[in-house]
């Protein structure tokens, strides 16, 4: 497409001399703009993808894909309903859960918490829960002699293995003096770390039988949590389960429970893509301006080339190559920088935290304890193609202007 002569002239024009210094500066800014635009887009989109995936894996892993509950009251005869739900094709596990709010209290702190009661076997069947236990063991939990608390909860309340924590349930006992809250002291049998701030700060796991007694759930549970073989089709499973348990109970998919949260993430992701794309568009306009100035500065050289036999097509290809080279080089550098930054983003965050002596990406605000990232190959290719197309389009007008230049007019006063 480009012969040796055209490549030689194009690259000579790219190496600006001293009198063309301003043109060179504009070209360099164009290259840096495209590079930073591509890198920023790749980094931000990867972080948003990783953020969504990590949140989804933890929310779904801890709470299940579908919840079966009886609106307004505990779910009675839950073993029969669990057997019915297990018969649905695609259902992997069904977990009876007792859930309730409590006031947790120690000598140094008191705050609200959420207790989830489930059996030892069901706890072990959840990989995200089983693998999150990093201190203690499940032996005491299995025997009904202890509870499991999150790492941030333990740090906030000053708890260690074997420490005691007092739990106060608002579902109290009726006495002659009125309702009295139920109060019981439990020992910490283990400490878990799911990696999501909300769960590590507020969740307490208790053996199912003890939770039923503590929350006065006699032969009942709060809900059934269903794990399926495809979380993306949870709503389809919900409709099937609804038909089998209605009207006594109803199903709720994770999409329904967290719809507003994940919809906000999707909208934010799309808006960020549009906003950051403006960086590449501005850089493309810089390519146009730098190439137009280059064409104006090289007017005499273009006229001489034309008089020596260069065709309009040759001039067009020469200046198209100069503009496209800036865009292609900037895109390659930006893609490389973006991927390198994304693959090492957690190490970079830790380094900046140490350097600046401040916490970046606090878990209490962003839910996750680590900076997540997930590179989507399709999105990376989309960003690179968009940058290349904009750069190539930005090179067309200056090249066309150079090709249309009349050598007679350019040399008239020379």
C-alpha positions in Angstrom: 0.0 0.0 0.0 2.8 2.4 0.8 6.0 2.3 -1.2 9.5 2.9 0.1 9.6 6.5 -1.1 6.3 7.4 0.6 7.5 5.8 3.9 10.8 7.7 3.7 9.2 11.1 3.2 6.5 10.4 5.8 9.0 9.5 8.5 11.2 12.5 7.6 8.2 14.8 8.2 7.6 13.1 11.5 11.1 14.1 12.7 10.5 17.8 13.1 13.4 20.2 12.8 14.1 23.1 15.1 11.9 25.6 13.2 9.0 23.1 13.3 9.3 22.6 17.1 5.7 23.7 17.9 4.3 21.2 15.4 6.3 18.5 17.0 5.0 19.5 20.5 1.4 19.3 19.3 2.0 15.9 17.7 3.6 14.6 20.9 0.6 15.9 22.9 -1.7 14.1 20.5 0.2 10.8 21.0 0.2 11.2 24.8 -3.6 12.0 24.7 -4.4 8.9 22.7 -2.1 6.8 24.9 -3.6 8.0 28.2 -7.1 7.8 26.8 -6.7 4.1 25.8 -4.9 3.2 29.0 -7.5 5.0 31.2 -10.4 3.3 29.4 -8.8 -0.2 29.8 -8.0 0.4 33.4 -11.4 1.8 34.4 -13.4 -0.8 32.5 -11.3 -3.6 33.9 -11.8 -2.3 37.5 -15.5 -1.9 37.0 -15.7 -5.5 35.6 -13.7 -6.8 38.5 -15.7 -4.9 41.0 -19.0 -6.3 39.6 -17.6 -9.9 39.4 -16.2 -9.8 43.0 -19.4 -8.4 44.4 -21.6 -10.8 42.5 -19.5 -13.9 43.5 -19.6 -12.9 47.2 -23.3 -11.8 47.3 -24.4 -14.9 45.4 -21.9 -17.2 47.2 -23.1 -16.1 50.6 -26.8 -15.6 50.1 -27.6 -18.2 47.3 -29.1 -17.7 43.9 -32.8 -18.0 44.9 -34.4 -17.5 48.3 -37.6 -19.3 49.3 -39.6 -17.7 52.1 -43.0 -17.3 53.5 -43.9 -13.5 53.4 -44.4 -12.0 56.9 -43.8 -15.2 58.9 -41.3 -18.0 59.4 -41.3 -20.9 56.9 -43.0 -23.9 58.5 -42.6 -27.5 57.3 -39.4 -26.3 55.7 -38.0 -29.9 55.2 -40.9 -30.7 52.9 -40.4 -27.6 50.9 -36.6 -28.3 50.7 -37.3 -31.7 49.3 -39.7 -30.2 46.7 -37.1 -27.6 45.6 -34.3 -30.2 45.4 -36.4 -32.0 42.9 -36.1 -29.1 40.4 -33.7 -29.9 37.6 -30.6 -27.7 37.9 -30.8 -27.1 41.7 -27.5 -28.0 43.4 -28.2 -27.4 47.1 -31.0 -26.2 49.4 -30.0 -24.6 52.7 -32.4 -23.9 55.6 -31.4 -20.6 57.2 -32.5 -18.9 60.4 -31.7 -15.2 60.2 -32.2 -12.4 62.7 -30.9 -9.0 63.9 -29.1 -8.8 67.2 -27.3 -6.4 69.4 -23.7 -7.7 69.9 -21.9 -6.5 73.0 -18.5 -6.9 74.6 -16.6 -4.9 77.2 -15.3 -2.5 74.6 -18.0 -2.2 72.0 -21.7 -2.7 71.2 -23.4 -2.6 67.8 -26.0 -4.3 65.7 -25.2 -7.5 63.8 -26.9 -10.1 61.6 -27.0 -13.7 62.8 -27.3 -16.5 60.2 -28.0 -20.0 61.5 -27.2 -23.0 59.4 -25.9 -26.5 59.8 -22.3 -27.6 59.8 -22.8 -29.6 56.6 -24.4 -26.7 54.8 -21.6 -24.3 55.9 -19.1 -26.7 54.4 -21.0 -27.1 51.1 -20.6 -23.3 50.4 -17.0 -23.0 49.0 -16.9 -19.3 49.7 -17.8 -19.8 53.4 -15.6 -23.0 53.8 -12.6 -21.3 52.3 -13.1 -18.0 54.2 -12.3 -19.5 57.6 -8.7 -18.5 58.4 -8.6 -18.8 62.2 -10.1 -21.5 64.4 -11.9 -24.6 63.2 -15.4 -25.9 62.6 -15.2 -28.6 65.4 -16.9 -26.4 68.1 -19.4 -25.1 65.5 -20.2 -28.7 64.6 -20.8 -29.6 68.2 -22.9 -26.5 68.8 -20.5 -24.9 71.2 -19.4 -21.7 69.4 -20.1 -19.2 66.7 -18.2 -17.8 63.7 -17.6 -14.1 63.3 -16.1 -11.9 60.5 -12.6 -10.6 60.7 -13.6 -6.9 60.8 -16.3 -7.8 63.4 -13.6 -9.4 65.6 -11.3 -6.5 65.2 -14.0 -4.0 66.0 -15.2 -5.9 69.1 -11.7 -6.9 70.2 -12.4 -10.6 69.9 -10.0 -13.6 69.7 -10.6 -17.3 69.5 -12.4 -18.3 72.7 -13.5 -14.8 73.5 -17.1 -14.3 74.7 -19.6 -12.0 73.0 -23.1 -11.3 74.3 -26.0 -11.4 71.8 -29.3 -9.7 72.6 -32.3 -10.6 70.5 -35.4 -8.3 70.3 -37.6 -11.4 70.0 -37.8 -11.8 73.7 -39.8 -13.8 76.2 -43.1 -12.6 77.6 -43.1 -12.2 81.3 -45.4 -10.6 83.9 -43.4 -7.4 83.6 -43.7 -7.4 79.8 -41.5 -8.7 77.0 -37.9 -9.3 78.0 -35.2 -9.5 75.3 -33.4 -12.8 75.0 -29.7 -12.5 76.1 -27.1 -15.3 75.6 -23.3 -15.3 75.7 -21.4 -17.3 73.0 -17.8 -18.2 72.5 -16.0 -17.4 69.3 -15.1 -20.7 67.6 -13.7 -19.3 64.4 -13.0 -16.1 62.4 -13.8 -15.9 58.7 -12.9 -13.4 56.0 -15.1 -13.4 52.9 -13.4 -10.3 51.5 -16.6 -8.1 51.4 -16.7 -5.5 54.1 -20.4 -5.7 54.9 -20.2 -9.5 55.5 -16.9 -9.4 57.4 -18.1 -6.5 59.6 -21.7 -7.6 60.5 -22.3 -11.3 59.9 -22.3 -14.0 62.7 -22.8 -17.7 61.9 -24.5 -19.9 64.4 -25.4 -23.6 64.4 -29.0 -24.0 63.1 -30.5 -25.7 66.1 -29.1 -23.1 68.5 -30.3 -20.3 66.2 -33.8 -21.8 66.2 -33.9 -21.8 70.0 -32.4 -18.3 70.3 -34.8 -16.7 67.8 -37.8 -18.8 68.9 -38.1 -20.6 65.6 -39.7 -23.8 66.7 -39.5 -26.2 63.8 -39.3 -23.3 61.4 -36.7 -21.3 59.5 -36.5 -17.8 58.1 -35.9 -19.0 54.5 -34.4 -21.6 52.2 -31.3 -20.5 50.2 -31.1 -22.3 46.8 -27.8 -22.8 44.9 -28.3 -23.6 41.2 -25.9 -24.7 38.4 -26.3 -21.3 36.6 -26.6 -18.1 38.7 -27.3 -16.1 35.5 -30.6 -18.0 35.1 -31.7 -17.5 38.7 -34.8 -15.8 37.6 -35.8 -18.7 35.5 -35.3 -21.1 38.4 -37.3 -18.7 40.6 -40.4 -19.0 38.3 -40.2 -22.8 38.4 -39.8 -22.9 42.2 -42.7 -20.4 42.6 -45.1 -22.7 40.9 -44.1 -25.6 43.2 -44.3 -23.7 46.6 -47.0 -21.1 45.9 -49.1 -19.9 47.8 -47.5 -20.9 51.1 -44.1 -19.5 50.0 -42.5 -17.6 47.2 -39.1 -17.3 45.6 -36.8 -14.3 45.2 -33.8 -14.4 42.8 -30.6 -12.5 43.5 -31.4 -10.2 40.6 -34.6 -9.1 42.3 -33.0 -8.6 45.7 -30.0 -6.6 44.4 -31.5 -5.2 41.2 -31.1 -1.5 42.0 -27.5 -2.1 43.2 -26.3 -3.9 40.0 -28.3 -1.6 37.7 -26.5 1.4 39.3 -23.2 -0.3 38.6 -24.2 -1.0 35.0 -25.2 2.7 34.4 -22.1 4.0 36.1 -19.9 1.7 33.9 -21.6 2.9 30.7 -21.3 6.6 31.7 -17.6 6.2 32.6 -17.0 4.6 29.2 -18.6 7.5 27.4 -16.9 10.2 29.5 -13.4 8.7 29.1 -13.9 8.2 25.4 -13.9 12.0 25.1 -10.2 11.9 26.0 -9.5 9.9 22.8 -11.8 12.2 20.7 -9.9 15.3 22.0 -6.6 13.6 21.1 -7.9 12.8 17.6 -8.7 16.5 17.1 -5.2 17.3 18.2 -4.0 14.9 15.4 -6.0 16.9 12.9 -4.6 20.3 14.1 -1.0 19.1 14.2 -1.3 17.6 10.7 -3.0 20.7 9.2 -0.1 22.8 10.6 2.4 20.3 9.2 0.7 20.5 5.7 0.8 24.3 5.8 4.5 24.3 6.9 5.4 21.8 4.2 3.6 23.5 1.4 6.8 24.3 -0.6 8.1 20.7 -0.2 4.7 19.4 -1.4 4.8 21.6 -4.5 8.4 20.5 -5.3 7.4 16.9 -4.9 4.5 17.4 -7.3 6.7 19.1 -9.9 9.2 16.2 -9.6 6.4 13.7 -10.5 4.7 12.8 -7.3 1.0 12.2 -7.8 -1.9 13.4 -5.7 -2.4 9.9 -4.3 1.3 9.7 -3.3 1.0 13.0 -1.3 -2.3 11.8 0.2 -0.7 8.5 1.4 2.4 10.3 2.7 0.4 12.6 5.0 -2.1 10.0 5.9 0.8 7.9 7.1 2.2 10.7 9.3 -1.1 11.2 11.0 -1.9 7.5 11.3 1.5 6.7 12.8 0.8 9.0 15.8 -2.5 7.3 16.4 -1.2 3.8 16.0 1.8 4.4 18.2 -0.3 6.1 20.9 -2.8 3.2 20.8 -0.1 0.5 21.1 1.6 2.3 24.0 -1.8 3.0 25.7 -2.9 -0.6 25.4 0.3 -1.9 26.8 0.3 0.6 29.7 -3.3 -0.1 30.5 -2.8 -3.9 30.6 0.3 -3.6 32.7 -1.4 -1.3 35.2 -4.5 -3.5 35.4 -2.5 -6.7 36.0 -0.6 -5.0 38.9 -3.2 -2.7 40.2 -3.3 -4.2 43.8 0.5 -3.9 44.1 0.4 -0.3 42.8 -2.4 0.5 45.3 -0.3 -1.0 48.2 2.8 1.0 47.1 0.8 4.3 46.9 -0.7 3.7 50.3 2.7 3.2 51.8 4.1 6.2 49.9 1.3 8.6 50.8 0.6 7.1 54.2 -3.2 7.0 53.6 -5.7 4.4 52.8 -6.8 4.2 49.2 -9.9 2.3 48.2 -11.3 1.9 51.8 -13.3 -1.3 52.2 -16.0 0.3 54.3 -17.0 2.5 51.3 -16.2 0.2 48.3 -17.3 -3.1 50.1 -14.2 -5.1 48.9 -10.9 -5.4 50.8 -8.8 -5.6 47.6 -8.8 -3.6 44.4 -10.5 -5.9 41.9 -9.8 -6.0 38.1 -10.9 -8.3 35.3 -9.7 -7.8 31.8 -12.4 -8.4 29.2 -10.7 -9.2 25.9 -13.6 -8.0 23.9 -13.7 -4.6 25.6 -9.9 -4.2 25.2 -10.2 -4.8 21.5 -13.2 -2.4 21.3 -11.2 0.3 22.9 -8.2 -0.3 20.7 -10.3 -0.4 17.5 -12.1 2.8 18.5 -8.8 4.6 19.1 -7.4 3.4 15.8 -10.5 4.3 13.8 -10.6 7.8 15.3 -6.9 8.3 14.6 -7.3 7.1 11.0 -10.3 9.3 10.4 -8.5 12.3 11.9 -5.7 11.8 9.4 -7.9 11.8 6.3 -8.7 15.6 6.1 -5.1 16.9 6.4 -3.9 14.3 3.9 -6.7 15.3 1.5 -5.8 19.0 2.0 -2.2 18.2 1.2 -3.1 16.3 -2.0 -5.4 19.1 -3.2 -2.6 21.7 -2.9 -1.8 23.4 -6.2 2.1 23.5 -6.8 1.8 26.6 -8.9 0.1 28.6 -6.2 2.5 27.3 -3.6 5.6 28.4 -5.6 4.1 31.6 -7.1 6.0 34.0 -4.9 9.2 31.9 -4.4 
